[in-house]
Amino acid sequence: MLKNNKSLTELSAALASGSETSVSLTIKALDKAEKLTYLNAFVVLDREISLAQAVASDKRRSNGMLLSPIDGLPIAIKDNYLTKDYPTTACSDALPLEPSDKDATIIANLRAAGVVIFGKTNMDEWAFSPTNVNSNIGPTRNPYNPDHVTGGSSGGSAAAVASGIVAAALGSDTGGSIRMPAAACGIYGFKPSYGRASRHGVLPLSWTLDAPGPLASSIEDIELLLPYFLGEDSKDASTFSSANFKAEEYNETIKIIHLTGEGLERSDEIDTAVKKSLEASSATVTEAGFPYVDNYYEAWEAIIFSEAASYHQPLLKSNPAGFSSGLRAKLEAGAQLSGLEVLHAQKLRSRLIRVFTNELEDWDIIVTPTLPITAPTQNEEVQKFGGKSVHAHKSMLWFCVLGNMTGFPCLTIPIGLSEAGLPIGMMLMGKPNEDEKLLAMAKEIEKSFGKY
């Protein structure tokens, strides 16, 4: 994040000490959002709604009746989470929704904890793009350089955090939609293990790939939020074996596999930054590759395209003009995939999981860059790295789709800036349902090279 921004943990301490109130924090956030409207980070932001929540929090604090450690903290919400007090549109004209009569489960959890639900953030239309350029309210702009994209689809959330409007925001991740914008904007983004966080009330893109998660200013902030994300929810069957979050410590030697080789190319600048960070750690690091990486990317495409087409089919028939031409073409292409093609993609998905669990050397964390090259400009169509010319959309997804295909927990952490002053992120992937262990190890790794 940009310098001098406060983390969620720091703001919580400020509330506890009395140096700030929820109202003062919320006013500062509202004022900063107004000054930074050129970022186009928010779809809707209501001063009256935000301040009413802050006033209620301050009253609870004065009466000694706080609901949680995050009571009174402003947190922004991606525009695909259902909220009672704000419309939910997924940044599309297909079906603008009025405020719902219910909150998404995660929103309900945060509201019960006293959080100030601070506006809805810009995103790619129906979360189906990796740049945050394809929105019905226009593109979000990167706080480090507005000529560059934020990454998507949770780009508004990333811009809101990186610019210091809020210290944390909610996103969703189907092919890297939390991790890509977090890396592009120099912050932290966490995708939980599939099935650990409730998707109830989060408008779907792909049922078997989607994972809601937080974007924040530190790993400690991620841990502060995860109790409200992880755990069983009777409204989402995928969470029925999900444990509640409990922070862990890790003091053993960490075994890292750094994925490299064909299909895993990156720019020299990114490669140097990742290797420098790994060399500074006390972990044992082994480089490894695996074959047919492109096949797994194509399998991910088949799954996301077919599942998105299935969800949107009724609306696409009744209101095709409500979708942008680009998204409509994707949904129509997904509808043309055969059952055999989708089954083959699922078979490849199972194969990828076996590679990571059985065919690589023993590992605690799998590491790649989050992005193979820094964020493209707003109009950049092709990026060149590792001797390849790659469409900018695919380059954003280059590494991240592996986390959704496996369902493993993933965290992106900022590790520095490029010569051009753009953020560089490193992605850490843990073993399934070992989300807490991944975060504990990530904190130990980060200690060795510090926060940039």
C-alpha positions, 0 to 999 in steps of 0.5 A: 500500500502507499506509505503512511496508510494505517492498517486495520490493526493500527486503526483498531488500536487507535479506537481502543486508545481513544485517539480515534472514534468510529465517527472520526475514522469514517469521516476521514474515509469519506473525505478521502474517497471524495478527494480520490474520485478519479480512482473510480473505486466506488459504485455507491457510497452514502455518507448518512448510512456510513455515519449512522453505523459509526455513531452506533459503534461509538455509543456501544464503546462508550457503554462498554458493549463492544461487539468485537475487536473490529467494531467501528472499523470502516470496511468496503464491500465488493459489489457482488455481495448482497447488502441490505442498505446498498444496491448490488449490481455486479457493475452490470446493466443486466439486472441492477438489484435494489437493496436486498432484504438480506445480507450475504452471510459474510456481511451479516457476520461483519455487521454483527461484529459492528463493522461500518459497511462502507460502500460498494466497490467497483468490479469487472462486470459480473466478476468475469475479467481480470483487469477491472476495465470492464465495468458499467461505471468505467475502469478503476485506476491504480493508485500507484499510477492511474494510467495502469489497471488495478487488476480485477475483478476486485479492483475497486476494493484493491484501490480503496485499500491501497489508496488508504480510503479504508484499511480493508475490503471484501473481494471474491476470487475465481481465477485470482480476482482477489490476488491479482488486484492486491498484487497490482496495487501493492497490498495483501489478498487472501483466497481461502481454501474452497469450502471454508468461506460461505458464498451465500449471498455472493453473486456467483461466477463459477460455483466450483471455483469461487471463493470470497476473501479479504484484501487488507494492509497486512497479514495481521489484518487478514487474520483479524477478518477471517473469523467472520469469513471461515466456518460452517454456514447452513446456507452453503453446503460446501462449508459443512466441514469448515472449521472456524478460524483460529490463528496459529504460530509456526516455528519450524523450517519452512519447505518451499517449492518455487515453481518455474519453467515452461508455462511459468515464465515471468519477466526478469524483474519479477523473477529477481524480486521473488528470488531475492525475497526467498533467498532472504528467508530461512526457508529451504527453497527448491525450484520445480516445474511440471508439464502441460501448464497450458492445459490446466489453464484451458481446463480452468477456462472451460469450467468457468465459461460453462458454469457462468453460462449456466448461471446467466442463461435465463437472464441472457435469454430475457435481457441480452442487451443488459450484458456488455458485448464482451461478456455476452460473447463469453457467456455464449461461448460457454453455452457452446461447450459440450459435456465431454469438454467440461468433463475433460476439464474436470479430469485435468483439474483432478490431475493437477491436484494429484500433481501438487499433492503427490508428485512434487517433493514434500512442501509446506508452501508453493511459491510463484509470482502473483503476476508475471509482469507488473500491471498493464496500462489501461489500453495495453492488449499484449504483454511481453515476458519470458520470451513470450507475447501474451494477451494482457488478460491471460498474463494477469491470470498466468499463475493465479488460476492454479489456486482456484483449480486446486482449491488450495488457500493462497495469499499474495504479499507485496515484495517491492516496486519495479523500476517504474514504481509499480508494485510486485507481489509474491503468491504463496499457496498452502495445503487444503484447509491449512489456511491458518498454517499458511498465514503463520508461515507467511508471517515468518517469511515476511519477517526475513525481508520486511515490509517494503 
